[in-house]
Amino acid sequence: MGGGGPEALVVDDHELVRRSLAELLRRDRRMGKVEEASGFLAAQQRLAGPACQLVVLDISLPDGDGMLLLQRVCRAWPEAVVLVYSGSIDAETGARLIQAGAAGHVHKGEPLERLMHAVDVLLFSGKRYAGGRELLAAETLRDQLVTEREQEVAVRIALSRSTKQIAEEMGLSPSTVDNHRTSLMKKLGVHDAAGVTRAAIQRGWVHLPQ
């Protein structure tokens, strides 16, 4: 058992896998308390308690929607690092996991050493980890989800265009522009025009005059 380090929750319905993962984490002297949850319902009950700093989550759970659980973990414990460890990860699912708030993912077909490396990268170096490689920033995968149209909308938002002006410039209806704006904000993880503007500037989509 670790000391006063980061606390972890391992969520997996397969007892042998869950216990093996938990034991590996407990052997890391940097870790604090490591708890286990056998499925969706057990994990959801645990969310009512004190936050863990690391959650290792299998999204293929027999008693509930693992993607929904991921979203609830991220809402309940926004500062937690969530690592998805599952046998149901393809490229599309991996992108959805990152968009939903996961810090990274490792396929169960990979050796456990790969999982522990991911934990080290995510929890102790502050980087991102997905599909066997480190990502220097979460935006790497999020940007892949932003469409060309949405990027054009982002640029116009950063230039202080109104919805009506954007619609006229792009030849779209105001409702379509609003749909692009809503989708864009979700993908970028922002909640207002100021957030879109910051994101657009950081990514080099637009350069505002000094």
C-alpha positions in Angstrom: 0.0 0.0 0.0 1.3 3.4 -0.9 1.5 6.5 1.3 0.2 9.9 0.7 0.5 9.9 -3.1 -2.2 10.0 -5.7 -5.2 7.7 -5.0 -6.6 5.4 -7.7 -9.8 3.5 -8.6 -9.6 0.5 -10.9 -12.9 -0.4 -12.6 -13.2 -3.8 -14.3 -15.7 -6.5 -14.1 -13.1 -9.3 -14.6 -11.8 -10.0 -11.1 -8.4 -11.4 -12.0 -7.7 -8.4 -14.3 -8.9 -5.9 -11.8 -6.9 -7.3 -8.9 -3.8 -7.6 -11.0 -4.0 -4.0 -12.1 -4.7 -2.8 -8.5 -1.8 -4.8 -7.2 0.6 -3.4 -9.8 -0.5 0.1 -8.8 0.0 -0.7 -5.1 3.5 -1.7 -5.7 4.3 1.7 -7.0 5.6 3.6 -3.9 4.5 6.9 -5.4 0.9 5.8 -5.2 -1.5 6.3 -2.4 -4.6 4.2 -1.7 -5.8 2.0 -4.6 -9.5 1.0 -4.6 -11.4 -1.4 -6.9 -14.9 -1.3 -8.4 -16.4 -4.4 -10.1 -18.6 -2.6 -12.6 -20.7 0.4 -13.6 -22.9 0.5 -10.5 -20.1 0.1 -8.0 -18.0 2.8 -9.7 -21.0 5.2 -9.8 -21.5 4.7 -6.1 -17.9 5.5 -5.4 -18.2 8.8 -7.3 -20.2 10.1 -4.4 -17.1 9.9 -2.2 -13.7 11.7 -2.2 -12.1 12.1 -5.6 -9.3 9.8 -6.8 -6.5 11.3 -8.9 -6.3 8.2 -11.2 -9.1 6.1 -12.7 -8.3 3.0 -14.7 -11.5 2.1 -16.5 -12.7 -0.7 -18.7 -15.5 0.7 -20.9 -16.9 -2.8 -21.7 -19.0 -3.4 -18.6 -22.0 -5.8 -18.3 -24.1 -3.7 -16.0 -23.9 -0.3 -17.7 -22.6 2.0 -20.5 -18.8 2.4 -20.0 -18.8 5.6 -22.2 -21.5 7.1 -19.9 -19.5 6.1 -16.9 -16.4 7.8 -18.3 -18.4 11.0 -18.8 -19.7 10.8 -15.2 -16.3 10.3 -13.8 -15.0 13.3 -15.7 -17.9 15.4 -14.4 -17.6 14.2 -10.8 -13.8 14.3 -10.6 -12.7 16.9 -13.1 -9.1 16.8 -12.0 -8.8 13.0 -12.2 -6.6 11.4 -14.8 -8.8 8.8 -16.5 -7.0 6.0 -18.4 -9.2 3.6 -20.4 -7.9 0.0 -20.4 -10.2 -2.1 -22.6 -10.3 -4.7 -25.4 -12.8 -2.6 -27.3 -10.7 0.3 -28.7 -10.3 1.1 -32.4 -9.3 4.4 -33.9 -12.8 5.9 -33.9 -13.5 4.8 -30.3 -10.1 6.1 -29.2 -11.0 9.6 -30.6 -14.4 9.4 -28.8 -12.7 8.5 -25.6 -10.4 11.5 -25.7 -13.3 13.8 -26.7 -15.3 12.4 -23.7 -12.5 13.3 -21.3 -10.2 10.4 -21.1 -6.5 11.3 -20.8 -5.4 8.2 -22.7 -6.2 4.6 -23.5 -4.4 1.3 -23.7 -5.7 -1.9 -25.4 -6.0 -5.0 -23.3 -4.0 -6.8 -25.9 -0.9 -4.8 -24.8 1.3 -6.1 -22.0 0.7 -4.7 -18.5 4.1 -3.0 -18.7 2.5 -0.7 -21.4 -0.3 0.1 -19.1 2.0 1.0 -16.2 4.1 3.2 -18.6 0.9 5.0 -19.6 0.1 5.6 -15.9 3.6 7.0 -15.4 3.2 9.3 -18.4 -0.2 10.5 -17.5 0.0 10.8 -13.8 3.6 11.9 -13.2 4.7 13.7 -16.4 1.5 15.5 -17.3 1.5 14.3 -20.9 -1.1 12.4 -22.9 -1.0 8.8 -23.9 -3.1 7.0 -26.6 -2.7 3.9 -28.7 0.9 3.1 -27.5 2.3 6.6 -28.0 2.7 9.7 -26.0 0.9 12.9 -27.0 2.3 16.2 -26.0 -1.1 17.8 -25.6 -4.8 16.8 -25.5 -5.5 19.1 -28.4 -3.7 16.7 -30.8 -6.6 14.3 -31.0 -9.3 17.0 -30.5 -8.1 18.9 -33.4 -8.5 15.9 -35.7 -12.2 16.0 -34.9 -12.7 19.6 -35.9 -14.1 19.8 -39.4 -13.0 22.4 -42.0 -16.3 24.2 -41.7 -16.1 24.3 -37.9 -12.6 25.8 -38.2 -13.9 28.5 -40.6 -16.6 29.3 -38.0 -14.0 29.5 -35.3 -11.9 32.0 -37.2 -15.0 34.2 -37.7 -15.9 34.0 -34.1 -12.4 35.0 -33.2 -12.8 38.0 -35.5 -16.0 39.0 -33.5 -18.4 38.2 -36.3 -22.0 37.7 -35.3 -24.0 34.6 -36.1 -25.8 36.5 -38.8 -22.6 37.8 -40.4 -21.0 34.3 -40.3 -24.1 32.9 -42.0 -23.9 35.5 -44.7 -20.2 35.1 -45.3 -20.3 31.3 -45.5 -23.6 31.0 -47.3 -25.2 29.1 -44.5 -28.4 29.5 -42.4 -28.0 31.0 -38.9 -29.2 27.7 -37.4 -26.5 25.8 -39.2 -23.9 28.2 -37.9 -25.2 27.7 -34.4 -24.9 23.9 -34.9 -21.3 24.3 -36.0 -20.6 26.6 -33.1 -22.1 24.1 -30.6 -20.2 21.2 -32.0 -17.0 23.2 -32.2 -17.2 24.3 -28.5 -17.7 20.7 -27.4 -14.8 19.4 -29.4 -12.5 22.2 -28.1 -13.7 21.9 -24.5 -14.7 25.5 -24.3 -18.0 27.2 -23.3 -18.1 30.6 -24.9 -16.8 32.8 -27.7 -13.8 33.9 -25.7 -12.8 30.2 -25.3 -13.1 29.7 -29.1 -11.0 32.8 -29.7 -8.2 31.5 -27.4 -8.3 28.1 -29.0 -8.1 29.6 -32.5 -5.2 31.8 -31.7 -3.3 29.0 -29.9 -3.7 26.7 -32.9 -2.6 29.4 -35.4 -6.0 29.4 -37.1 -6.2 33.2 -36.8 -3.7 36.0 -36.0 -5.3 39.0 -34.5 -3.8 42.5 -34.9 -1.6 43.6 -32.1 
